């Protein structure tokens, strides 16, 4: 058994980054609160400013995460196949893929399938119990955003319990292949179903992207990944902490 002091040492780099981000959000929140209370800014103008001046506010960890995904998308852009993401939460990565497709594949039929049950995380015995109830997305609001941005022919939400519905999903679509799989769920049973039914549909040269490979918050992920990927090498991006690993399927 690893004692708690050893875990503290292992987690220190991760925790430091989380504390810095939390402090930054508090400063940003209080700054906007002051501007609204003084009348300098109205609540309706906040989203517009955050979007139009987005590079002013995004943190370096979030920017690195976005660049990471863009670099991997470029590697698979010319491959045939769709994109699948398991665990879409509020849709940040899911809609990022959709917008990349809209920009770079305007004449192709590529779509992105997002799988989530929108009830938050439900860890089983072998999972991290501190994740209970976290990452509960807003299904109806996400659908609104997709409609507002005219992405409904690209971003396809699959509102389902993956452990129950994924087998039927792939059986009904024997033609379906993926060039990029992003697994971001952290729950053993969900990951097992995802790899079992989606990984065989990943084309050669396609990319499997993992959010928590080699991370304590997803205790079973590394074992499940190695069970399915065979001799494929797990890589990381040196400039980003997450996603934590990817493979290029051989």
Buried (B, 14 or more C-beta within 10 A) or exposed (E): EEEEEEEEEEBEEBEEBEEEBEEEEEEEEEEBEEBBEEEEBEEEEEEEBBEEEEEEBBBEBBBBBBEBBEEBBEBBBEBEBBBBBBBBBBBEBBBBBBBBBBEEBEEEEBBBBBBBBBEBBBBEEEBBEEBEEEBBBEBEEBBEBBEEBEBEEBBBBBBBBBBEBBEEBBEEEEEBBBBBBBBBBBBBBBBBBBBBBBBEBBBEBBBBBBBBBEBEBBBBBBEBBEEBBEEBEBEBBEEBBBBBBBBBBE
